[in-house]
Amino acid sequence: MLAIKNNLMAEGAARYLGISYDSLAQSVQRLSSGQRINSAKDDAAGLAVRELIRADVAAFQQGSRNARDAISMLQTAEGGLSMIDDILVRMRELAEQSATDSYSSTQVSIMQNEFDELALEITRIATNTEFNDNNLLNTTAADALEIALGGGLVAGQTIKVDKQDMQATTLGVGGAVEIASGRGVGSTTANYFTGDDAADDITFTFDGDQAATVTVGNGSLTLAETVTALNQSSRAAVAGWDIATAAYNSDTGQYVLKLAHHTAGDVAFAVSDTGGPVWATALGGDAVGSAGFVNTNGADSLTLGTQAAITAVESAIATKDSFRAKLGYMMNRLEAAASVIDIQTENLMAAESRVSDVDVATEMAALTRNQVLAQAGISMLAQANSMPQMALQLLG
C-alpha cells in the first residue's frame, strides 16, 4: 500500500540494515581481537571452558619454569660437590702420604695441618653453596624441597628434592680425624692409655673373630703393659704369635704400638672403646682412639691411626658420590618432567585455541557477506525512503 504516514518498507530495510551492521561489527571485533569469544554473550559455556583451560595453561607453564629452576638449583649444589670431590681426593692423598715413615714428625704435622684446613673448607662450601636461600648440602634429607609441577602441592604433581649434610664432621673427615703416623710416647713405661672411670676398656679384634680386651679402668696403662696384655691374647689364639711390639720411631723419638698380622693378608684389625673415652694424653688429647698406631713393618703390619683416616676419607667419598649421583638423576627426572609439562601445555593451548580463537577464513567470509548485506541494506533503505515521494506525485 502506497502511504505517506508510515513507510513500512523503510522500517523493514532499516531493521535488516541494523542486523547486518551488528553482524559486521561482530566480525570486525573477532578479526581484530583474534578471538571468537570476546564476551560472555558470545558463548557463555565456551567462555567458562576457555578460562579454566587458560588457568591450567598458566599453572603448567609455571610448573615447567619451576622444574628448570630446580635443575639450576641442583646444578649449583653439584658444583659445590665437585669442589668437595677435589678436596676429598687431596685428603685421601695426604692420608696415604702420611702412612709411610719416610717423613719426619714435622713434615707429617704439616700434612695434618693441610688435612684439617681442607676439612674446614669442605664445611664452608657445604654451608655457603646456596640457590635462592636454599641449601642442599648442610642439612638432612628429612628437610626436603617440594617442586610444584603445575598441579599444586598434591601427590603426583610434585617432585621431592632431598637435602643431605655434606659438612666435614658429618662426612667423618672433620674434627678429630688424625693422619699423623708419628704419634707416640717417650718411653715404653709412659702411660699409653688413660681411663676416666672403672668401666673403661679397649677391645682389639684381630684374625677374624679373635678379640683381646685391655682393661684400663680408672687409671692408666703403659705401652709395655698394653703390649704384654695383647700378646697374652694372641698366644692363646695362635701358639707363638706375638701380635704387639713397642716400636721406636727414630724420626720422632717416640715409641708407638705396632700390631703385626699373623699371616699377611689377614683381616684388618679393629679397635673399639667399649667403656667411654679412653685416650692417652700423649697421643693428642681427644684424638680418635686409633691415633698413634703406626705401620713400621710394611705389608705384614697395620697402621691403625692412618688407616682410620684413609677409611674415613674413602667413606666420605662414597657418601659424596652417592648424593652427587642422586642430584644427577634428579636433574634428569626434572628435565623429563619439564618436557612432559611442555607437551601438556601445548595440547591445552591447542584446546583453548579451538574453543576461543577465531577461524579467520570463516570469519572473513562472514565479514564479506555482512558487508554486502550492509551495502544492500543502505541502498534499499535509500530506495524505501524515496517511496513517499511517489504518493506526493499523486496528490499534485
Residue pairs with C-beta under 8 A, 6 or more apart in sequence:
2 387
2 390
2 391
2 394
3 388
3 391
4 388
4 391
4 392
7 384
7 385
7 387
7 388
9 380
9 383
9 384
9 387
10 381
10 384
10 385
10 387
12 384
13 377
13 380
13 381
13 383
13 384
14 377
14 381
16 373
16 377
16 380
17 374
17 377
17 378
17 380
17 381
20 370
20 373
20 374
20 376
20 377
21 374
21 377
23 366
23 370
23 373
24 367
24 370
24 371
24 373
24 374
27 363
27 366
27 367
27 370
28 367
29 38
30 36
30 38
30 358
30 363
31 358
31 360
31 363
31 364
31 367
33 358
34 357
34 358
35 356
35 357
35 358
36 42
36 43
36 46
36 356
36 357
36 358
36 359
36 363
37 43
37 46
37 47
37 50
37 355
37 356
39 47
40 47
46 355
46 356
49 355
50 352
50 355
50 356
53 348
53 351
53 352
53 355
54 352
56 150
56 348
57 345
57 348
57 349
57 352
59 150
59 151
59 152
60 149
60 150
60 341
60 344
60 345
60 348
61 150
61 345
62 148
62 150
63 148
63 149
63 150
63 151
63 157
63 341
64 149
64 150
64 338
64 341
64 342
64 345
66 147
66 148
66 149
66 150
67 147
67 149
67 159
67 334
67 335
67 337
67 338
67 341
68 334
68 338
69 132
70 145
70 147
70 159
70 161
70 334
71 331
71 334
71 335
71 338
72 131
73 131
73 132
73 134
73 136
73 145
73 161
74 136
74 161
74 327
74 330
74 331
74 334
75 331
76 129
76 130
76 131
77 129
77 131
77 136
77 137
77 327
78 324
78 327
78 328
78 331
79 129
80 125
80 126
80 129
80 137
80 166
81 137
81 166
81 320
81 323
81 324
81 327
82 324
83 125
84 122
84 125
84 126
84 166
84 320
85 317
85 320
85 321
85 324
87 118
87 121
87 122
87 125
88 122
88 171
88 173
88 313
88 316
88 317
88 320
89 317
90 114
90 118
91 115
91 118
91 119
91 173
91 313
91 316
92 310
92 313
92 314
92 317
94 111
94 114
94 115
94 118
94 179
95 115
95 179
95 306
95 309
95 310
95 313
96 310
97 103
97 111
98 108
98 111
98 112
98 179
98 180
98 181
98 306
98 309
99 181
99 295
99 303
99 306
99 307
99 310
100 181
100 295
101 181
101 182
101 249
101 251
101 294
101 295
101 296
103 111
103 251
104 182
104 251
104 252
105 180
105 182
105 251
105 252
105 254
108 179
108 180
108 181
108 182
109 180
111 179
111 180
112 178
112 179
112 180
115 177
115 179
115 309
119 168
119 173
119 174
119 175
119 177
120 168
120 174
122 166
122 167
122 168
122 171
122 173
122 174
123 167
123 168
123 169
123 174
125 137
125 166
126 135
126 137
126 138
126 165
126 166
126 167
126 168
127 135
127 137
127 138
127 167
129 135
129 136
129 137
134 145
135 163
136 145
136 161
136 162
136 163
136 164
136 327
137 163
137 164
137 165
137 166
137 167
138 163
138 165
138 166
138 167
139 163
139 164
139 165
140 163
140 164
140 165
141 162
141 163
141 164
143 163
144 160
144 161
144 162
144 163
145 160
145 161
145 163
146 153
146 158
146 159
146 160
147 158
147 159
147 160
147 161
147 334
148 157
148 158
149 157
149 158
149 159
149 337
149 341
150 157
150 341
150 344
151 157
159 330
159 333
159 334
159 337
161 330
162 326
164 323
166 319
166 320
166 323
167 174
168 174
168 175
169 175
171 315
171 316
171 319
171 320
172 312
172 315
172 316
173 309
173 312
173 313
173 316
176 286
176 287
176 288
176 291
177 288
177 308
177 309
177 312
178 284
178 287
178 288
178 291
178 305
178 308
178 309
179 305
179 306
179 309
180 291
180 305
181 294
181 295
181 303
181 305
181 306
182 249
182 251
182 252
182 254
182 256
182 294
183 252
183 254
183 256
183 282
183 283
183 284
183 287
183 291
183 292
183 294
183 305
184 223
184 249
184 252
184 254
184 255
184 256
184 257
184 282
184 283
184 292
184 294
185 191
185 192
185 223
185 254
185 255
185 256
185 280
185 282
185 283
186 253
186 254
186 255
186 282
187 223
187 255
188 222
188 223
188 224
188 227
188 246
188 255
189 222
189 223
189 224
190 222
190 223
190 255
190 282
191 220
191 221
191 222
191 280
191 281
191 282
192 220
192 221
192 222
192 223
192 225
192 226
192 257
192 280
192 282
192 283
192 292
193 202
193 214
193 216
193 220
193 221
193 226
193 278
193 279
193 280
194 216
194 219
194 220
194 221
194 278
194 279
194 280
194 281
195 201
195 216
195 217
195 218
195 219
195 220
195 221
195 275
195 276
195 278
196 218
196 276
196 277
196 278
197 217
197 218
197 275
197 276
198 217
198 218
199 275
199 276
200 215
200 216
200 217
200 218
200 273
200 275
200 276
200 277
200 278
201 213
201 214
201 215
201 216
201 217
201 273
201 274
201 275
201 278
202 213
202 214
202 216
202 271
202 272
202 273
202 274
202 278
202 289
203 211
203 212
203 213
203 214
203 271
203 272
203 273
203 274
204 211
204 212
204 213
204 214
204 230
204 233
204 243
204 259
204 269
204 270
204 271
205 211
205 269
205 270
205 271
205 272
206 212
206 234
206 237
206 243
206 259
206 261
206 266
206 267
206 269
206 270
207 237
207 238
207 261
207 262
207 266
207 267
208 266
208 267
210 233
210 234
210 237
211 233
212 229
212 230
212 232
212 233
212 234
212 243
213 274
214 221
214 226
214 229
214 230
216 275
216 278
220 280
221 229
223 246
223 255
223 256
223 257
224 246
226 244
226 257
227 244
227 245
227 246
227 257
230 243
230 244
230 259
231 242
231 243
231 244
233 243
234 241
234 242
234 243
234 244
234 262
235 241
235 242
238 262
241 262
242 260
243 259
243 260
243 262
244 257
244 258
244 259
244 260
245 257
245 258
245 260
246 255
246 256
246 257
246 258
247 255
247 256
247 257
247 258
247 294
247 296
247 297
248 254
248 255
249 255
249 256
249 294
249 296
256 292
256 293
256 294
256 296
257 292
257 293
257 294
258 293
258 294
258 295
258 296
258 297
258 301
259 269
259 293
259 301
259 302
259 304
260 297
260 300
260 301
260 302
261 300
261 301
261 302
264 299
264 300
268 302
268 307
269 302
269 304
271 289
271 290
271 293
271 304
272 289
273 289
277 286
278 289
279 285
279 286
279 287
279 289
280 292
283 291
283 292
284 291
284 292
288 305
288 308
290 304
290 305
290 307
290 308
291 305
291 308
292 305
293 302
293 303
293 304
293 305
294 303
294 305
294 306
295 301
295 302
295 303
295 306
